[in-house]
Amino acid sequence: MRQARLIPVLAAASLAAILDACLIGTTPMGPVRFLSALIGAGPAGDQIVIWEIRMPRAIAAFIVGGALGLCGAALQGLLRNPLAEPGILGVSATATLGATLALFYGAAAIAPVAVPLAAIAGALLSTAFLAAAAMRISSVVTLILIGVGLSSFTGALMALLLNLAPNPFTLSDLISWSLGSVANRSFDDILRVLPFFAIGGGLIVWSARPLSALTLGEEAAHGLGVDLKRTRAFIIAGTGLVAGAAVSLAGAIGFVGIVAPHLVRPLVKYDPARTLIPSALLGGIILVLADIGVRLIPSPSELRLGVVAALIGAPAFVWIAMQRRASHD
């Protein structure tokens, strides 16, 4: 596929995936019935299903998947590491910890914006720490191990919060955030975090061209006029804002940020700048389709989206890591 066609094709596929998410469910809805509900001409029950349940859920899944795909592509370009991704490096885990701390101490009940702000603060701290570590070490394996250690430590703190939960309702909320889901999301929830997505995404896209120069190495990129400090700052801030907003909307969902860029990269001749937007679109498609599967899989209670994403993404991560190892042997 030519690069000029890639984004339009993925954009069309994105619309198709969101449309499918609105049509498919425990009660299937045909196109005519869907359009009637969409324009407010159908039964009140159909309008509620589309506008208050399926449409917000599909859009939330697409935004979160797109955010994770964009962050994964940006981190991989910045760190020059195809295994970098918010979930693998602990960014999503620290963002989840921030969000659950806001829930644990009741800040979310006082101000709903406290959850996204706390999640973004956690993501920014971990991303800045990883960027500082990446400047001091040259080993990709070491950086991954640092990310795994960060995730493990954050997981231990999450377990501590679960043990200290004062009542079953708080415990249920904490578990929901740690497993990841876009169920019961509303347009108000989406609008609350949309500014963070927009600002963070803008910072990442603004840094696209310097990412391409970084493939030549930091010295060569500096010789080409790239401001390395500004590029790192923009990517760190952008990733923290976007990943934190994604976690505040859907909880912890991993591996989308590594799978989507890996699939896109060969189609754009391994150019980090051209990987960003297609990775975001493909990440959104992947998560919308995964959420459709979550709704259709027969089970006593609905499976969590983060669990399904991990079941699919973890084997993909192992396969990508094995391919990378084989190419270096």
N, C-alpha and C positions, 0 to 999 in steps of 0.2 A: 504493500500500500504506500502511495506517495505521501510524504509528510504534509503536503498542503491539504490532503483529504482527511487526514487523521482526526483533527479536531472536529470538523463538521460531522464525520461519521460517529464519533464518540458522543457529540452533543445530541444527535438524533437518537442514539441508543439510550442516552440518559433519559430523554423525554419518554421513550417507549417503556423503559423500566419503571418510571414513576407512574405512567398510565396503567401498566400491568398491576402495580401495587394497589392502585385504586379499584381495579376491576376484580382482582382475585382476593378471596377470603373465605371464611366459613360459609358466607352467603355470596356466591358469585353474582356479579352484576354485569349485564350486557352493556355494549356501547351506547345504545339508545337510552337505556335507563340511567346510565352514568351521566350522559350529556344533559338529560332532563334535571337530574339532581344538581349538576354543576351550575346551571343557569337559574336554579331556584324554581323550576317548573314541576318537579317531581314530588312524590309524597314526602312529608316532613321527615319520616324515618330515614329515607334514602339520603336526604340532604344532611342529616346529622351524621350518618355513616361516612359520607364523603368529606364534608367540610370540618368535622370535629374529630374524626377517628383516622380514616385511611389517608387522606391528603396530608395532614400535618405529620403523620408518622412517616410517610414515604419521603417527604421533603426533608425531615430531620435526619433520616437515614442517609439520604443523598449528601446533605451538607456535611455530616460527620465523616462519611466515607471519603468525600472530596477533600476535607481538611486533613485527614490522615494521609491520603495519597500525596497531597501537596507537601506536607511536613516531611514525609519519608523521602521524597525526591530532593527537597532542599537540604536535609541533613546529609544525605548520601553525597550530594555535590559538594557541600562545605567540608565534610570530613574525608572525602574521596574514599568512601567505604560503602560498597553496595549492600552491606548488611545493616547499615544504620537505619533506625526507625524509632518513632516515639515509644512504642511498647517495649522493644528490645532494649533500648538504652535507659529505660526507667523514667522517661518523661511523662508518659501516661500514668504511671504508678504514683509519681509524686503529685501530679495534678489531681488524681483521684483522692489521695490523702488530704490535699487541701480542701477539696469539696466536702469530704466526709467530716473533716474537722468543723467546717461551717455548719453542717447538719448536726453534729454531735453536741455542739455548744449552743444550738438554737439560733444562730445568726441568720439562718435562712428564713426563719419565721418572722424575724424583725425586718429584714430587707432581702427580697428574693435575689437581688443582684449580688448578694454576699457569696453565693455559691460559685458563680463564674469568676468573681474576683479572686476568691481563695484558690480555685483550680488554676487560674492563670498565674498566680503568684508561685504556686508549687512548680508549674511547668517552667517558668522563667528561671527559677533557682536551679533546677536540675539541668536545663539546657546550658546555662552559663557555666555550671560546674563541668559539664562534659566538654564544652568548647575550650575551657582552660586546660583540661586534661589532655585534649587532643593536641594542643600546642606544645606540650611538654614531652609527649611520647610519640613514637613513630609506628608502634606495632598496632595493627588492626585488632589482633586477638586480645591484646591488653585492654584496648578501649571497650571492646565488647564485654570483657570480664568486669570492667568497672561498671558498665551499665547493668549487668546482671547483679552485681553486688548492690548497686543502688536500688534496684527493683526488690531484691531480697530484704534489704533493710526497711524499705518502705512497706513491704508486705508484712513484716514483723510489727511495725507500728500500727498497720491496719488491723492485724489480729488483736493487738492490745486494745484498740478502740472497741472491737467487737466484744471482747471480754468485759469491758467496762460499761457497755451500753446499759443505761439505767432502766429501760423497759423494752418489751418486745417490739413496740412500734418503731423505736429508734433503731433497734437491731435490724429490723426488716428493711428500713431505709438504707442503712449502711451496706447491707448485703446486696441490695439492688444496685447501688452505685458501683460496688466492686465487681459485679458480674456483667454489667453493661446491658442497656436496653433503650429502645426508642418508643416503647409502648406508652400510651397515655400522654404523649407530648402534644402540646397545643401550639397554635401560631404565636401566642403570647410568649411561650418559652423560646421559640425560635427568634422572635424579634428582640428579645432581651439580650441575646448573645450575638446577634448579627453584626453589630458594630465592631466587636472584637475580631470576628472572622474577616470583616472587610479591611480593617486596619492591618492586622497581621498578614493577611494574604497580599495586601498591597506592598508591604515591606519585602516580602519574599519575592514577588514578581519583579519589583524594582531592582533586586539583586541578581536577576537572571543572567545577564551578560557576564558579570564578574565570576559567576560559578563556572561558566565555560572556560574562562581564562585560567581558573584554578586547576583544571585538568593538566595543565602544563607544569604545575608546581608553583609554590608560593613565590620563589624568586623570579621566575619567568612572568608570573601574573603581575608582580610589582613592576617589572620592567615594562610591561604593557600599559602601565598607568592605573592599575587597579588599587583602590584604597582598601587594603586588607582589613584594617581595623573597622572601618565603616561597614564593609561587607559582612564581617562576623557579627557585628552589633545588630545589623538589620535582620540577618538570618536568625540569630538567637532571639531577638525580640519578636519577630514575626512567628517563629515556631512556637514560642511560649504562649503568645496570644491565641494562635489558632488551635494548638493542641489543648490548651487549657479550656478554651470555649467548647471544643468538641467533647471533652470529658464532662464539662458542666451540663451538657445537653444530653449525653448518652451514657456517661459512666466510662469504665475502662473497656476499650475494645482494641485488640492488638492485631498485628500482622498485616493489616490492610496496607499500611505504609511501606511495607517491604515488597509485597506481592505486586501491587499496581505499578510502581516504577520499574520493577524487574521485567514485567511484560511489555512495558512501553519502550524501554531503553533501546532495544534493537531496531525499533521502527523509526527512531529519530537519530540513528547513527551514533548513539551513546553520547549525545550532546546534553549536558545537564540543563542548559537553559531551555531547550526544546522539550525536555522531559516534564517540566513542572505542570503545565496546564493539562496535557493528556493524562498524566498520572492522577490529577485531581478528578477529572471526569471519570476515568476508569475506576478509581477508588469509590466514587459515589455509586456507580453502577453495581460494583461488587457488593456493597453493603445493602443496597436496596434489594438485590436478588437474594442475599442471605436473609434479610428480614422477611421476605416473602416465604422463604423456606421455613423460617421460625414459626410463622403463622399457620403453615400447612402441615407441618410434622405432627402426627397424632401423638399426644402425650397427656398425662393427667393434668399438668399445668404447663403453660407456655414456656418453652425453653428461652433462656436469655441469649440475646444477640451476641454478647461478648464470648459466651461459651461456644456457640456455633462458629464464630469467626476464628477462635483459637483452634477448634477441631480441624478446620480447613487450612488455616494459615500456618500452624506449627509444622505439619509435614512439608508444606511448601518451603518454609524457612530452612528446614533440614536439607531439602533437595538443593536449594540455592547455595547453601554453605558447602555441600559436598561438591557441587559443580565448581565453585570457586577454588576449593582445595585441589581438585583434580587439575584445574588449569594452571596451578602454580607448581605442581609436581613435575 
